[in-house]
């Protein structure tokens, strides 16, 4: 049976997710959002101290750029 004929007949090859699987997916997504928010809170709190250690606001863009490259690399690897 081809995909076109199965779609025409109304049958689907995709298995329905159980309630437990949906809950696990939802919990995983909530945990990811929580960790991202926590990460942003920590960086926002530490940023004035980091810029102060670098002796000037002109280095702020470098700090943010380095952080974004680091996060992008970790997301791509993970």
The first five atom37 places (N, CA, C, CB, O) and aatype in JSON, in Angstrom:
{
  "aatype": [20, 20, 20, 20, 20, 20, 20, 20, 20, 20, 20, 20, 20, 20, 20, 20, 20, 20, 20, 20, 20, 20, 20, 20, 20, 20, 20, 20, 20, 20, 20, 20, 20, 20, 20, 20, 20, 20, 20, 20, 20, 20, 20, 20, 20, 20, 20, 20, 20, 20, 20, 20, 20, 20, 20, 20, 20, 20, 20, 20, 20, 20, 20, 20, 20, 20, 20, 20, 20, 20, 20, 20, 20, 20, 20, 20, 20, 20],
  "atom_mask": [
    [1, 1, 1, 1, 1],
    [1, 1, 1, 1, 1],
    [1, 1, 1, 1, 1],
    [1, 1, 1, 1, 1],
    [1, 1, 1, 1, 1],
    [1, 1, 1, 1, 1],
    [1, 1, 1, 1, 1],
    [1, 1, 1, 1, 1],
    [1, 1, 1, 1, 1],
    [1, 1, 1, 1, 1],
    [1, 1, 1, 1, 1],
    [1, 1, 1, 1, 1],
    [1, 1, 1, 1, 1],
    [1, 1, 1, 1, 1],
    [1, 1, 1, 1, 1],
    [1, 1, 1, 1, 1],
    [1, 1, 1, 1, 1],
    [1, 1, 1, 1, 1],
    [1, 1, 1, 1, 1],
    [1, 1, 1, 1, 1],
    [1, 1, 1, 1, 1],
    [1, 1, 1, 1, 1],
    [1, 1, 1, 1, 1],
    [1, 1, 1, 1, 1],
    [1, 1, 1, 1, 1],
    [1, 1, 1, 1, 1],
    [1, 1, 1, 1, 1],
    [1, 1, 1, 1, 1],
    [1, 1, 1, 1, 1],
    [1, 1, 1, 1, 1],
    [1, 1, 1, 1, 1],
    [1, 1, 1, 1, 1],
    [1, 1, 1, 1, 1],
    [1, 1, 1, 1, 1],
    [1, 1, 1, 1, 1],
    [1, 1, 1, 1, 1],
    [1, 1, 1, 1, 1],
    [1, 1, 1, 1, 1],
    [1, 1, 1, 1, 1],
    [1, 1, 1, 1, 1],
    [1, 1, 1, 1, 1],
    [1, 1, 1, 1, 1],
    [1, 1, 1, 1, 1],
    [1, 1, 1, 1, 1],
    [1, 1, 1, 1, 1],
    [1, 1, 1, 1, 1],
    [1, 1, 1, 1, 1],
    [1, 1, 1, 1, 1],
    [1, 1, 1, 1, 1],
    [1, 1, 1, 1, 1],
    [1, 1, 1, 1, 1],
    [1, 1, 1, 1, 1],
    [1, 1, 1, 1, 1],
    [1, 1, 1, 1, 1],
    [1, 1, 1, 1, 1],
    [1, 1, 1, 1, 1],
    [1, 1, 1, 1, 1],
    [1, 1, 1, 1, 1],
    [1, 1, 1, 1, 1],
    [1, 1, 1, 1, 1],
    [1, 1, 1, 1, 1],
    [1, 1, 1, 1, 1],
    [1, 1, 1, 1, 1],
    [1, 1, 1, 1, 1],
    [1, 1, 1, 1, 1],
    [1, 1, 1, 1, 1],
    [1, 1, 1, 1, 1],
    [1, 1, 1, 1, 1],
    [1, 1, 1, 1, 1],
    [1, 1, 1, 1, 1],
    [1, 1, 1, 1, 1],
    [1, 1, 1, 1, 1],
    [1, 1, 1, 1, 1],
    [1, 1, 1, 1, 1],
    [1, 1, 1, 1, 1],
    [1, 1, 1, 1, 1],
    [1, 1, 1, 1, 1],
    [1, 1, 1, 1, 1]
  ],
  "atom_positions": [
    [[0.85, -1.17, 0.0], [0.0, 0.0, 0.0], [0.9, 1.23, 0.0], [-0.97, 0.0, 1.22], [1.8, 1.34, 0.83]],
    [[0.67, 2.14, -0.9], [1.48, 3.34, -0.98], [0.95, 4.39, -0.02], [1.51, 3.88, -2.4], [-0.15, 4.28, 0.51]],
    [[1.77, 5.43, 0.17], [1.37, 6.49, 1.08], [0.14, 7.22, 0.56], [2.51, 7.48, 1.29], [-0.74, 7.61, 1.33]],
    [[0.08, 7.4, -0.77], [-1.07, 8.11, -1.35], [-2.35, 7.3, -1.17], [-0.83, 8.39, -2.83], [-3.41, 7.86, -0.88]],
    [[-2.25, 5.99, -1.35], [-3.46, 5.18, -1.21], [-3.88, 5.06, 0.26], [-3.24, 3.79, -1.79], [-5.08, 4.99, 0.55]],
    [[-2.92, 5.04, 1.18], [-3.29, 4.98, 2.59], [-3.92, 6.28, 3.06], [-2.07, 4.66, 3.45], [-4.82, 6.27, 3.91]],
    [[-3.46, 7.41, 2.51], [-4.08, 8.69, 2.85], [-5.47, 8.79, 2.26], [-3.21, 9.86, 2.37], [-6.38, 9.35, 2.87]],
    [[-5.63, 8.26, 1.06], [-6.94, 8.31, 0.42], [-7.95, 7.43, 1.14], [-6.83, 7.88, -1.05], [-9.14, 7.76, 1.22]],
    [[-7.48, 6.31, 1.68], [-8.41, 5.42, 2.37], [-8.67, 5.85, 3.81], [-7.87, 4.01, 2.35], [-9.56, 5.3, 4.47]],
    [[-7.91, 6.82, 4.29], [-8.15, 7.34, 5.63], [-7.33, 6.65, 6.71], [-9.59, 7.21, 5.96], [-7.42, 7.02, 7.88]],
    [[-6.52, 5.66, 6.36], [-5.67, 5.02, 7.36], [-4.37, 5.79, 7.48], [-5.4, 3.53, 7.0], [-3.95, 6.47, 6.55]],
    [[-3.76, 5.67, 8.61], [-2.52, 6.4, 8.86], [-1.49, 5.44, 9.41], [-2.76, 7.58, 9.83], [-1.8, 4.54, 10.18]],
    [[-0.23, 5.65, 9.0], [0.83, 4.81, 9.51], [1.48, 5.41, 10.76], [1.89, 4.59, 8.43], [2.36, 4.79, 11.35]],
    [[1.05, 6.59, 11.15], [1.58, 7.24, 12.34], [0.85, 6.69, 13.55], [1.44, 8.8, 12.25], [-0.38, 6.68, 13.61]],
    [[1.63, 6.23, 14.52], [1.05, 5.66, 15.73], [0.6, 6.77, 16.67], [2.08, 4.73, 16.44], [1.31, 7.77, 16.85]],
    [[-0.56, 6.61, 17.26], [-1.06, 7.6, 18.21], [-0.21, 7.56, 19.48], [-2.54, 7.34, 18.54], [0.22, 6.5, 19.93]],
    [[0.01, 8.73, 20.05], [0.79, 8.82, 21.28], [-0.12, 8.56, 22.48], [1.47, 10.19, 21.41], [-1.27, 8.98, 22.51]],
    [[0.44, 7.86, 23.46], [-0.33, 7.61, 24.68], [-0.33, 8.87, 25.55], [0.24, 6.4, 25.46], [0.45, 9.8, 25.32]],
    [[-1.19, 8.88, 26.53], [-1.28, 10.02, 27.45], [0.04, 10.22, 28.18], [-2.44, 9.81, 28.46], [0.47, 11.35, 28.41]],
    [[0.68, 9.13, 28.55], [1.97, 9.2, 29.27], [3.05, 9.81, 28.38], [2.4, 7.79, 29.74], [3.85, 10.63, 28.85]],
    [[3.09, 9.43, 27.11], [4.09, 9.98, 26.19], [3.87, 11.48, 25.98], [4.04, 9.25, 24.86], [4.83, 12.25, 25.92]],
    [[2.62, 11.88, 25.86], [2.32, 13.31, 25.7], [2.74, 14.08, 26.94], [0.81, 13.52, 25.42], [3.31, 15.17, 26.83]],
    [[2.48, 13.53, 28.12], [2.9, 14.19, 29.37], [4.41, 14.3, 29.46], [2.36, 13.43, 30.58], [4.93, 15.32, 29.9]],
    [[5.13, 13.25, 29.06], [6.6, 13.3, 29.1], [7.15, 14.34, 28.13], [7.18, 11.92, 28.77], [8.1, 15.05, 28.46]],
    [[6.56, 14.44, 26.96], [6.99, 15.45, 25.99], [6.73, 16.84, 26.55], [6.27, 15.26, 24.64], [7.58, 17.72, 26.45]],
    [[5.57, 17.04, 27.13], [5.21, 18.34, 27.69], [6.14, 18.71, 28.85], [3.75, 18.33, 28.17], [6.58, 19.86, 28.94]],
    [[6.45, 17.77, 29.72], [7.36, 18.02, 30.84], [8.75, 18.36, 30.31], [7.43, 16.8, 31.79], [9.41, 19.25, 30.85]],
    [[9.19, 17.66, 29.28], [10.5, 17.96, 28.69], [10.56, 19.36, 28.11], [10.82, 16.95, 27.61], [11.56, 20.06, 28.27]],
    [[9.5, 19.77, 27.43], [9.46, 21.12, 26.88], [9.43, 22.17, 27.98], [8.24, 21.28, 25.97], [10.1, 23.2, 27.87]],
    [[8.67, 21.93, 29.04], [8.63, 22.88, 30.16], [9.99, 22.98, 30.84], [7.57, 22.45, 31.18], [10.4, 24.07, 31.24]],
    [[10.68, 21.86, 30.98], [12.01, 21.87, 31.58], [13.0, 22.65, 30.72], [12.51, 20.44, 31.79], [13.84, 23.38, 31.24]],
    [[12.9, 22.5, 29.4], [13.79, 23.24, 28.5], [13.54, 24.74, 28.6], [13.59, 22.78, 27.05], [14.5, 25.52, 28.61]],
    [[12.29, 25.15, 28.68], [11.96, 26.58, 28.81], [12.44, 27.11, 30.16], [10.44, 26.81, 28.66], [12.96, 28.22, 30.24]],
    [[12.27, 26.32, 31.22], [12.75, 26.73, 32.54], [14.26, 26.93, 32.56], [12.35, 25.69, 33.59], [14.75, 27.93, 33.09]],
    [[14.99, 26.0, 31.98], [16.45, 26.12, 31.96], [16.91, 27.3, 31.11], [17.07, 24.84, 31.43], [17.88, 27.98, 31.47]],
    [[16.24, 27.56, 30.0], [16.59, 28.71, 29.18], [16.34, 30.01, 29.93], [15.8, 28.7, 27.86], [17.15, 30.93, 29.88]],
    [[15.2, 30.09, 30.63], [14.9, 31.29, 31.4], [15.89, 31.48, 32.55], [13.47, 31.22, 31.96], [16.33, 32.59, 32.83]],
    [[16.25, 30.39, 33.21], [17.24, 30.45, 34.29], [18.6, 30.91, 33.76], [17.38, 29.08, 34.98], [19.28, 31.71, 34.4]],
    [[18.98, 30.4, 32.6], [20.25, 30.79, 31.99], [20.26, 32.28, 31.68], [20.51, 29.97, 30.71], [21.25, 32.97, 31.95]],
    [[19.17, 32.79, 31.11], [19.09, 34.21, 30.79], [19.12, 35.07, 32.05], [17.84, 34.5, 29.98], [19.7, 36.16, 32.04]],
    [[18.49, 34.6, 33.12], [18.49, 35.35, 34.38], [19.89, 35.44, 34.96], [17.54, 34.7, 35.39], [20.3, 36.49, 35.45]],
    [[20.62, 34.34, 34.91], [21.98, 34.33, 35.44], [22.88, 35.25, 34.63], [22.55, 32.9, 35.43], [23.67, 36.01, 35.19]],
    [[22.76, 35.19, 33.31], [23.6, 36.04, 32.46], [23.25, 37.52, 32.66], [23.42, 35.66, 30.97], [24.15, 38.35, 32.75]],
    [[21.97, 37.84, 32.75], [21.57, 39.23, 32.94], [22.06, 39.77, 34.27], [20.04, 39.36, 32.86], [22.42, 40.95, 34.38]],
    [[22.1, 38.92, 35.29], [22.58, 39.35, 36.6], [24.1, 39.52, 36.61], [22.17, 38.34, 37.68], [24.62, 40.43, 37.25]],
    [[24.81, 38.65, 35.9], [26.27, 38.69, 35.91], [26.85, 39.68, 34.91], [26.81, 37.32, 35.61], [28.02, 40.05, 35.02]],
    [[26.07, 40.13, 33.95], [26.59, 40.99, 32.89], [27.21, 42.29, 33.4], [25.5, 41.3, 31.92], [28.28, 42.66, 32.91]],
    [[26.61, 43.03, 34.34], [27.27, 44.25, 34.83], [28.63, 43.98, 35.48], [26.36, 44.95, 35.84], [29.56, 44.77, 35.34]],
    [[28.74, 42.86, 36.17], [30.02, 42.52, 36.79], [31.06, 42.17, 35.74], [29.84, 41.34, 37.76], [32.22, 42.58, 35.85]],
    [[30.66, 41.44, 34.73], [31.59, 41.06, 33.65], [32.07, 42.3, 32.91], [30.92, 40.08, 32.67], [33.27, 42.44, 32.63]],
    [[31.16, 43.2, 32.6], [31.54, 44.44, 31.9], [32.42, 45.3, 32.8], [30.29, 45.22, 31.46], [33.35, 45.95, 32.31]],
    [[32.14, 45.33, 34.1], [32.99, 46.08, 35.02], [34.4, 45.53, 35.08], [32.38, 46.06, 36.41], [35.36, 46.3, 35.18]],
    [[34.54, 44.21, 35.03], [35.87, 43.6, 35.02], [36.64, 43.92, 33.74], [35.75, 42.08, 35.18], [37.87, 43.97, 33.75]],
    [[35.92, 44.15, 32.65], [36.57, 44.49, 31.39], [36.81, 46.0, 31.26], [35.72, 44.01, 30.22], [37.35, 46.45, 30.25]],
    [[36.42, 46.77, 32.27], [36.68, 48.22, 32.36], [36.03, 49.01, 31.23], [38.16, 48.48, 32.37], [36.7, 49.77, 30.54]],
    [[34.74, 48.84, 31.05], [34.07, 49.73, 30.12], [32.88, 49.11, 29.41], [35.03, 50.2, 29.11], [32.82, 47.91, 29.17]],
    [[31.94, 49.99, 29.08], [30.74, 49.57, 28.38], [31.01, 49.24, 26.91], [29.69, 50.64, 28.47], [30.21, 48.55, 26.28]],
    [[32.13, 49.72, 26.38], [32.43, 49.46, 24.97], [32.7, 47.97, 24.72], [33.63, 50.29, 24.53], [32.7, 47.52, 23.58]],
    [[32.93, 47.2, 25.79], [33.17, 45.76, 25.66], [31.88, 44.94, 25.81], [34.19, 45.31, 26.69], [31.91, 43.71, 25.69]],
    [[30.77, 45.62, 26.07], [29.51, 44.91, 26.28], [29.1, 44.1, 25.06], [28.41, 45.9, 26.63], [28.66, 42.96, 25.19]],
    [[29.24, 44.67, 23.88], [28.85, 43.94, 22.67], [29.71, 42.7, 22.47], [28.96, 44.85, 21.43], [29.23, 41.69, 21.96]],
    [[30.99, 42.77, 22.86], [31.86, 41.59, 22.74], [31.44, 40.48, 23.69], [33.32, 41.97, 23.01], [31.47, 39.3, 23.34]],
    [[31.04, 40.86, 24.88], [30.59, 39.87, 25.86], [29.32, 39.18, 25.38], [30.35, 40.53, 27.23], [29.2, 37.96, 25.46]],
    [[28.37, 39.97, 24.89], [27.12, 39.39, 24.4], [27.36, 38.52, 23.18], [26.12, 40.5, 24.06], [26.77, 37.44, 23.06]],
    [[28.22, 38.97, 22.28], [28.54, 38.17, 21.09], [29.21, 36.86, 21.46], [29.44, 38.96, 20.13], [28.87, 35.82, 20.9]],
    [[30.14, 36.89, 22.39], [30.81, 35.66, 22.82], [29.82, 34.7, 23.48], [31.97, 35.99, 23.8], [29.88, 33.49, 23.27]],
    [[28.92, 35.25, 24.27], [27.9, 34.4, 24.91], [26.99, 33.76, 23.87], [27.07, 35.22, 25.9], [26.7, 32.57, 23.95]],
    [[26.55, 34.55, 22.9], [25.65, 34.01, 21.87], [26.34, 32.94, 21.03], [25.15, 35.14, 20.98], [25.71, 31.94, 20.69]],
    [[27.61, 33.14, 20.68], [28.33, 32.11, 19.94], [28.48, 30.83, 20.77], [29.71, 32.63, 19.52], [28.37, 29.72, 20.24]],
    [[28.74, 30.99, 22.04], [28.85, 29.82, 22.92], [27.54, 29.05, 23.02], [29.3, 30.25, 24.3], [27.53, 27.82, 22.94]],
    [[26.45, 29.77, 23.2], [25.13, 29.12, 23.28], [24.79, 28.45, 21.96], [24.05, 30.14, 23.66], [24.28, 27.33, 21.95]],
    [[25.05, 29.12, 20.86], [24.75, 28.56, 19.54], [25.55, 27.27, 19.31], [25.07, 29.59, 18.44], [25.03, 26.31, 18.74]],
    [[26.8, 27.26, 19.74], [27.62, 26.06, 19.58], [27.08, 24.91, 20.42], [29.09, 26.35, 19.95], [27.0, 23.78, 19.95]],
    [[26.72, 25.19, 21.66], [26.2, 24.15, 22.53], [24.87, 23.6, 22.03], [26.04, 24.67, 23.94], [24.61, 22.4, 22.15]],
    [[24.03, 24.46, 21.47], [22.74, 24.0, 20.93], [22.98, 23.12, 19.7], [21.83, 25.21, 20.57], [22.31, 22.1, 19.52]],
    [[23.93, 23.52, 18.86], [24.2, 22.73, 17.66], [24.81, 21.37, 18.0], [25.14, 23.5, 16.73], [24.52, 20.38, 17.33]],
    [[25.64, 21.32, 19.03], [26.28, 20.06, 19.42], [25.28, 19.15, 20.12], [27.49, 20.33, 20.34], [25.28, 17.94, 19.9]],
    [[24.43, 19.74, 20.96], [23.48, 18.97, 21.75], [22.36, 18.54, 20.92], [22.97, 19.73, 22.91], [21.46, 17.87, 21.41]]
  ]
}
